[in-house]
Amino acid sequence: MTDALKQELLELALEAARQAGALLRDGRPDDLAVAATKTSPIDVVTEMDLAAEKLITGFLAERRPADGFLGEEGASSEGTSGVRWVIDPLDGTVNYLYGLPSWAVSIAAEFRGEVVVGVVEAPLRGETYHAVLGGGAWLGGARMSCRDAAPLDQALVATGFGYLQTRRAHQAEVAARIIPVVRDIRRGGSAAVDLCDVAAGRLDGYYERGLNPWDLAAGDLIAREAGALTGGRPGRAASGELVLAATPSVFAALQPLLEDAGAWHDGEA
């Protein structure tokens, strides 16, 4: 992959995210309605998720018609160029539905299966995060770096909870085992924002089970390019089974605790 192609993909992702973020911020109706549900009745899709994904895919397809797509709200095509766009048009839908500010547009570009560009647009923060593989992580025009090394008992760690009741119950048990050994736990409601907060030094770590590729593709790259470690269970990459992103020292301390607590499964049936 050439630097010129990386730059082209970055510029397209930035503009698509900017346009979608503006649509979501400025076009949110006062009577915003739930359009459908995903995994459970409380895991919702709004009309604005659908509109934002349509905007993003239309913008990108017009400029790069041979590329593939994988989107949360149904966009799926293989493409022939080797490039695939992985899109979460509205990460943090429940926050958005309730008028809370922690939500984002997440767009990643893969080349032959490897994420090479990631953009996360957080409109109500007024912040745009981006990274290019090998080029560092950036918040606007400022280069980001994860926090300095700290012992686990001084680490601020974020997590998230799924929408399936059995999974949520076990995730609460895992969190109860983690809380006593860290500084504190936060629950923000947007995986993309949490991953970027690790990159920006606002969190020492973040973990969650049950994420999809579109939830983590852009944020995972941004965190890694800021110097964080990312992965799943020991020896495995980040995946739906488990995602962990943290400063290197916190990653080394927290990963075995999550493994022992069973953070990678949903508990006993």
C-alpha positions in Angstrom: 0.0 0.0 0.0 1.4 3.4 -1.0 1.5 6.4 1.3 -0.6 8.2 -1.3 -3.4 5.7 -1.1 -3.3 5.8 2.7 -3.6 9.6 2.6 -6.5 9.4 0.1 -8.4 6.9 2.4 -7.7 9.1 5.4 -9.0 12.2 3.7 -12.2 10.4 2.6 -12.8 8.9 6.0 -12.3 12.3 7.7 -14.8 14.0 5.3 -17.4 11.2 5.5 -17.2 11.2 9.3 -17.5 15.0 9.4 -20.6 15.0 7.3 -22.2 12.1 9.2 -21.3 13.8 12.5 -22.9 17.0 11.4 -26.0 15.2 10.2 -26.4 13.4 13.6 -25.6 16.5 15.6 -27.8 19.0 13.7 -30.5 16.7 12.3 -31.5 14.9 15.5 -35.3 15.3 15.7 -36.9 16.2 19.0 -39.2 13.1 18.7 -36.3 10.7 17.8 -37.8 7.3 17.5 -36.5 3.7 17.7 -36.5 2.2 14.2 -35.7 -1.4 15.3 -33.8 -3.5 17.9 -30.6 -5.5 17.5 -29.8 -8.2 20.1 -32.5 -7.3 22.5 -35.4 -4.8 23.0 -33.0 -2.4 24.7 -30.3 -2.6 22.0 -31.8 -0.1 19.6 -31.4 1.4 16.1 -32.7 4.8 15.5 -33.7 6.4 12.2 -30.5 8.5 12.5 -28.2 5.4 12.5 -29.7 4.4 9.2 -29.5 7.9 7.7 -25.9 8.3 8.8 -24.8 4.9 7.3 -26.5 5.8 4.1 -24.7 9.1 3.9 -21.3 7.5 4.6 -21.6 4.6 2.2 -23.0 6.8 -0.5 -20.2 9.3 -0.1 -17.5 6.6 -0.2 -19.0 4.5 -3.0 -19.3 7.5 -5.3 -15.6 8.2 -4.9 -14.3 4.6 -4.7 -16.9 2.4 -6.3 -14.6 -0.7 -6.3 -14.2 -0.8 -2.5 -16.1 -3.1 -0.1 -18.2 -2.2 2.9 -19.0 -3.6 6.3 -21.5 -1.5 8.2 -23.4 -2.0 11.5 -26.7 -1.2 9.9 -26.5 -3.6 7.0 -24.0 -2.3 4.5 -22.1 -5.3 3.1 -20.2 -5.9 -0.1 -16.8 -7.5 -1.0 -15.5 -5.0 -3.5 -12.6 -5.7 -5.9 -9.9 -3.1 -4.9 -8.6 -4.8 -1.7 -10.0 -1.9 0.4 -12.9 -2.4 2.7 -14.6 0.3 4.8 -15.7 -0.8 8.3 -18.4 1.6 9.5 -20.2 2.3 12.7 -22.4 5.3 11.8 -23.4 5.9 15.4 -21.5 4.3 18.1 -23.3 4.9 21.4 -26.8 4.9 20.1 -28.5 4.7 23.5 -26.5 7.8 24.6 -27.6 9.5 21.5 -31.2 8.5 22.0 -31.1 9.9 25.6 -29.3 13.1 24.6 -26.0 12.2 26.3 -22.8 13.5 24.6 -20.7 10.3 24.5 -21.4 9.0 20.9 -19.3 9.0 17.8 -19.0 8.1 14.1 -16.4 5.4 13.5 -14.9 4.7 10.1 -11.9 2.4 9.4 -10.3 1.4 6.1 -8.9 -2.1 5.7 -6.4 -3.0 3.0 -6.3 -6.8 2.3 -7.7 -7.4 5.8 -5.5 -5.1 7.8 -6.8 -1.8 9.2 -4.7 1.0 7.8 -6.8 4.1 8.6 -9.1 4.9 11.5 -11.2 8.0 12.1 -13.5 8.6 15.1 -15.6 11.8 15.0 -17.2 12.8 18.4 -19.3 15.9 17.4 -20.6 16.9 20.9 -17.0 16.8 22.1 -15.9 18.8 19.1 -13.1 16.3 18.6 -11.9 14.2 15.7 -9.4 11.4 16.3 -7.5 9.7 13.5 -4.6 7.4 12.8 -2.8 5.9 9.8 -0.9 2.6 10.3 2.7 3.6 11.2 1.9 7.3 11.3 0.8 7.9 14.9 -2.5 8.9 16.4 -3.9 12.4 16.3 -6.5 14.5 18.0 -7.1 17.2 15.5 -3.6 18.5 14.8 -2.0 17.3 18.1 -0.3 13.9 18.3 -1.6 11.7 21.0 0.2 9.4 23.4 -1.2 7.1 26.0 -0.5 7.7 29.7 2.7 6.9 31.4 3.2 3.7 33.2 1.2 3.3 36.4 0.5 0.4 38.8 -2.9 -1.3 38.4 -4.2 0.1 41.7 -3.7 3.6 40.2 -5.3 2.9 36.9 -8.6 4.4 35.7 -10.3 1.7 33.6 -13.4 1.8 31.4 -15.7 -1.0 30.4 -19.0 -1.6 28.8 -22.0 -4.0 29.2 -23.9 -5.9 26.5 -27.6 -5.9 26.0 -28.3 -9.6 26.6 -29.3 -10.1 30.2 -27.2 -13.2 30.8 -24.1 -11.4 29.4 -24.8 -8.3 31.5 -25.1 -10.3 34.7 -21.7 -12.0 34.2 -20.1 -8.7 33.1 -21.2 -7.2 36.4 -19.6 -10.1 38.2 -16.3 -9.5 36.3 -16.5 -5.7 37.1 -17.0 -6.5 40.8 -13.7 -8.4 40.7 -11.8 -5.7 38.9 -13.1 -2.7 40.9 -11.1 -3.5 44.1 -7.8 -3.7 42.3 -8.0 -0.5 40.2 -8.3 3.2 40.9 -11.9 3.2 39.6 -14.1 2.1 36.7 -16.0 4.2 34.2 -18.8 3.2 31.8 -19.0 5.6 28.9 -21.3 3.9 26.5 -19.3 4.2 23.3 -16.5 1.7 22.6 -15.0 4.0 19.9 -14.8 6.9 22.4 -13.4 4.8 25.1 -10.6 3.5 22.8 -9.8 7.0 21.8 -9.7 8.1 25.5 -7.0 5.4 26.1 -5.1 6.9 23.2 -5.5 10.5 24.5 -4.3 9.6 28.0 -7.8 10.1 29.6 -8.0 6.4 30.6 -5.3 3.9 31.6 -7.3 1.0 30.1 -10.6 -0.3 28.6 -12.0 -3.7 28.2 -15.3 -5.2 26.9 -16.7 -8.4 25.6 -19.2 -8.6 22.7 -17.9 -5.9 20.4 -18.3 -6.2 16.6 -15.7 -5.3 14.0 -17.3 -1.9 13.4 -17.2 -1.1 17.1 -13.4 -1.5 17.4 -11.7 -1.2 14.0 -10.9 2.5 14.0 -10.5 2.9 17.8 -8.2 -0.1 18.1 -5.8 1.4 15.5 -5.9 4.8 17.1 -5.1 3.3 20.5 -2.2 1.2 19.2 -0.7 4.2 17.2 -0.8 6.2 20.5 1.4 3.5 22.2 -1.3 1.4 23.9 -1.3 -2.3 23.7 -4.5 -4.0 22.4 -5.6 -7.6 22.3 -8.0 -10.1 23.7 -7.3 -13.2 25.7 -3.6 -14.0 26.2 -2.0 -14.5 22.8 -5.1 -13.5 20.9 -6.1 -10.4 19.0 -8.9 -8.2 20.0 -12.2 -9.7 18.9 -15.8 -10.1 19.9 -14.6 -12.6 22.5 -12.7 -9.8 24.4 -11.2 -6.4 23.7 -8.5 -5.0 26.0 -6.7 -1.7 25.3 -4.4 -0.2 27.8 -1.0 1.3 28.6 1.6 -1.5 28.4 2.0 -1.8 32.2 -1.8 -1.9 32.8 -2.3 -4.3 29.9 0.2 -6.7 31.4 -1.4 -6.6 34.8 -5.1 -6.5 33.7 -5.1 -9.2 31.0 -4.5 -12.2 33.4 -7.1 -10.9 35.8 -9.7 -10.7 33.1 -8.8 -14.2 31.9 -9.1 -15.5 35.5 -12.5 -13.7 35.9 -13.9 -15.2 32.7 -14.3 -11.8 31.0 -14.2 -13.6 27.7 -17.4 -15.7 28.1 -21.0 -15.1 29.2 -21.0 -17.1 32.4 -22.7 -20.3 33.1 -25.9 -21.1 31.2 
